[in-house]
Amino acid sequence: MSVVVPSLEVIAADPPPPPRGDVPMYDTQITLAGWIGGEITLREVAAGRHVASFRMACTPTRYRDGEWVKGTTSWHTVKVWNRLARHVAASLHSGDPVVVHGRLVADVWDRDGKPQTSWEVVATSVGHDLAHGTTTFSKPEVAQVAAAEEAAEPQAA
């Protein structure tokens, strides 16, 4: 019995499948566990659209030779949008342990003729890290959700 393997040229020439909606392709997903390193800023950027941002410190810790050893701390900028932004601003505070999941996004600009790059995480999920304590969850009341969603809708002219 023989197996036929298509040549690489044929595979490379095949078009990719059509995208489904606005499902991103080739995004870099990242999950971070660490501590909020300052106050969270929440601002309204358009009618009903909000963005919150905060800095997050991640310090790897390893158990070696009978003791915990801390590694080098890395700092990350995290941004969250709309309903999640409002919930993050209302729920989390400086010093809280958190887990963040989202897309790693590069902001590239030019300064004095030299390219500069800054990385940030655009989070799709943020929550307390329960490895470090407990938390109490509360859902917003239905009336609050309806009012917030109504405020976010474009107004007729």
C-alpha positions in Angstrom: 0.0 0.0 0.0 1.4 3.4 -0.9 0.6 6.8 0.6 0.3 9.8 -1.7 1.5 13.1 0.0 0.7 16.3 -1.9 3.6 18.4 -2.8 4.4 21.5 -0.8 3.8 23.7 -3.8 0.2 22.5 -4.0 -0.4 23.0 -0.3 1.1 26.5 -0.4 -1.0 27.5 -3.4 -4.3 26.5 -1.8 -6.2 29.6 -0.6 -6.9 29.8 3.1 -10.5 29.1 4.2 -12.8 32.2 4.2 -12.9 34.1 7.5 -15.9 33.6 9.8 -17.2 37.0 10.9 -14.5 39.0 12.6 -12.6 36.0 14.0 -9.0 37.2 14.1 -6.4 35.1 12.4 -2.9 34.7 13.7 -3.4 36.8 16.8 -1.1 36.1 19.7 -3.1 35.0 22.7 -1.5 35.4 26.1 -2.5 34.6 29.7 -0.7 36.4 32.6 -0.9 35.9 36.3 0.4 38.6 38.5 -0.5 41.7 40.6 -2.1 45.0 39.7 0.7 47.6 40.1 -1.3 50.8 40.3 -4.7 52.3 40.1 -7.0 51.4 37.3 -7.9 54.3 35.0 -11.4 54.3 33.3 -12.3 56.8 30.7 -15.1 57.2 28.2 -13.7 57.5 24.6 -17.0 57.8 22.7 -20.7 57.9 23.6 -21.0 54.8 25.9 -17.7 53.3 24.9 -15.2 52.9 27.8 -11.6 51.8 28.1 -9.8 50.9 31.3 -6.1 50.4 31.6 -3.7 49.3 34.3 -0.2 48.1 34.8 0.4 44.5 35.9 3.5 43.0 37.5 4.4 39.3 36.9 7.2 37.7 39.0 8.0 34.1 38.3 8.7 32.1 41.4 10.5 28.7 41.5 11.1 26.2 44.3 14.8 25.4 44.4 16.9 23.8 47.1 14.2 23.9 49.7 13.1 27.5 49.3 11.1 29.8 47.0 13.2 32.0 44.7 11.7 35.0 42.9 12.8 35.7 39.3 12.8 39.0 37.4 9.6 41.0 37.5 8.1 41.9 34.1 5.6 44.8 33.7 2.7 44.7 31.3 0.1 47.3 30.2 -3.4 45.8 30.1 -6.4 47.5 28.4 -10.0 46.4 28.6 -13.0 47.7 26.7 -16.7 48.6 27.3 -18.6 46.4 29.8 -15.5 44.5 30.9 -13.7 47.9 31.4 -16.5 49.1 33.7 -16.5 45.8 35.7 -12.7 45.8 36.0 -12.7 49.4 37.3 -15.5 48.6 39.8 -14.0 45.3 41.0 -10.2 45.4 41.0 -7.7 47.6 42.9 -4.0 48.2 43.2 -2.2 45.2 44.7 -4.9 42.7 43.8 -3.7 39.3 42.4 -5.2 38.8 38.9 -5.3 36.5 35.9 -5.6 38.2 32.5 -6.2 36.6 29.1 -6.2 38.5 25.8 -4.4 39.5 22.7 -0.8 40.7 22.7 -0.8 43.9 20.5 2.2 45.9 19.3 2.0 49.7 19.2 4.8 50.8 16.8 5.8 54.4 16.2 8.8 56.5 15.1 10.9 58.7 17.5 13.7 60.7 16.0 13.9 58.4 13.0 14.1 55.3 15.1 11.3 52.7 15.3 9.8 52.2 18.8 7.6 49.4 20.0 5.4 49.1 23.0 3.4 45.9 23.8 0.1 45.8 25.6 -2.5 43.1 26.3 -6.0 43.8 25.1 -7.9 41.6 27.6 -10.9 39.5 26.9 -11.0 38.0 30.4 -9.8 39.5 33.8 -10.4 38.1 37.3 -9.0 37.7 40.7 -6.4 35.0 41.1 -8.0 32.6 43.6 -4.7 31.0 44.3 -4.1 34.0 46.6 -7.4 34.4 48.3 -11.2 34.4 47.9 -13.6 36.8 46.2 -17.4 37.3 46.1 -19.1 37.6 42.7 -22.1 39.8 42.0 -24.0 40.2 38.8 -25.2 43.7 37.8 -28.9 44.2 38.2 -30.9 43.8 34.9 -31.9 47.4 35.0 -28.3 48.5 35.3 -27.3 46.4 32.3 -30.2 47.7 30.2 -29.4 51.3 31.0 -25.7 50.8 30.2 -26.5 49.1 26.9 -29.1 51.8 26.0 -26.5 54.5 26.7 -24.0 52.8 24.4 -26.4 52.8 21.4 -25.9 55.6 18.8 -28.5 58.3 19.2 -30.7 59.2 16.2 -30.1 62.6 14.7 
